[in-house]
Amino acid sequence: MSQTHVLRVPQIDLAAVLADQNPHIDLRVQALETSMRNFLKAVANHKTRTIANIADKRAAHAADKKRTLERITNVEAEINECKMQEIQLVADLQREAEERKEAELGVAAFKRQLTTLRERCTALDSQIEHYRAVASTLEREKKEEREKLGSMATQVASQTDAMEQRLGCVIEGVDKDQILVRMSKIDPSDPEREFTFVLDVSGFKVLTCAPSLPTLPILAEHLRESKNVLAFIKDVRQAHLEMVMQTV
């Protein structure tokens, strides 16, 4: 514990002072002045230290306040950045949700299209099998028809040869529905001389005849009525033969 300093008041012998011829009391002014100077110096030093301490505390407080404001500003900036990131994240999540929804809708549409295509492929496969069966049937029928036509062509060729031998002529196709008939062995003076005519069998019309026959119109009329081409060829040959015999 600190001890309290107590000022001692000097003892003055008042009787002795008064008995002195020049009475006076030593007030110790010099010591008092020294003490006052020391006191004022101490007060000034204390004031200076106090002001410096206050200034230091004020500066420290200002620095702390500045640091606090900077931290507050940084925190507010971080908060704002976090808010912006949160807003961006929410927007990204919404966009991803929309994209996921669109993708799911697209996948569902593709699945429907795939199902439709598979059904169409199945139907087309059935049609292809049907067409293959039809084509196979047609090919078989065509083969049978070719065989029949070949047989018929053989028969027709045989019949044509026989008819040409009996009529003494050669029959050739020159155009659609048109035949050229060449006859020989009619003129005794020139057995190789040819007598020809072109006949349109679709309308039973004689297009050309060489040499010409005066009776050809009558024979052609009979042909249109009878539609018998074989008889017409025989009649034309006979008419040429009679015409040649008349000129001999």
Steps between C-alpha positions, in 0.01 A plus 500: 500500500626849414560744784340842490754783507403751772640851488649608823438858600816649647477601864537879549591649832286810482636641830854477376411656173329795674792540738734544210595857413410436136239236522438295191378156409684290243221388273740299282371663181785364291414145594136573437582643159715200422225272616245695292722485196545130547128460550416705191761305307351178619153623410624608155673166451186324614294715263740429216496129572123507534455689172746267327321201648166641393642570152640146484169357612318724254732389219464138604123544517501668158714215360270245663200686365660512153583131514149428623352708217727323252393163638138612484552615141673173411229298671230701323684447169527127572132494598406679176722262302339204676158644421598543135638145494181379665290684239718357221482154657121522522487615137732213399285253691187635334667484158623148569151401612352647181768331288438171683127540439558578132740204475243271661234626260742450209583148617129420534438637149792296362365190673161559341664551162709186553186303587326638191801417282517150640131452429552634147800271454292205615223599258754550221656162577155345470443686171842391374422139582163538328662659194765229495230237503311688227824544300578131541149413381527744210843365410364147504198604294728696265723197461197285424375766258841516329494125467148515356597783266808308392286199430247717318780673305632161396153397392441832320837475327418147395155606381649804322753283323226261397280788384785661309574169330135448408451858381842534343577821687711649781336705778705758694411751766592857397329712765245477776198303369649510150627202297683481169395211274747403226377247240699330225468219245204681343653614168602191296748708305668623821429268798714718735298813425340627822146631545461688830247683709495650850195429713387678819341213690353733769268665249524247217630765261740446206765772525708414189486248219759436227421447227159657539185290460185637340290271718679595825218728626247217466734254674567751780124546551457124531787497756335767714179301497649154562814603696662183357859595424592153368217507247599856401859391430371212288270735307780754437732225376227368273430849369870555422514159329195577285644845412829345394326229293297766318819676395668188367 
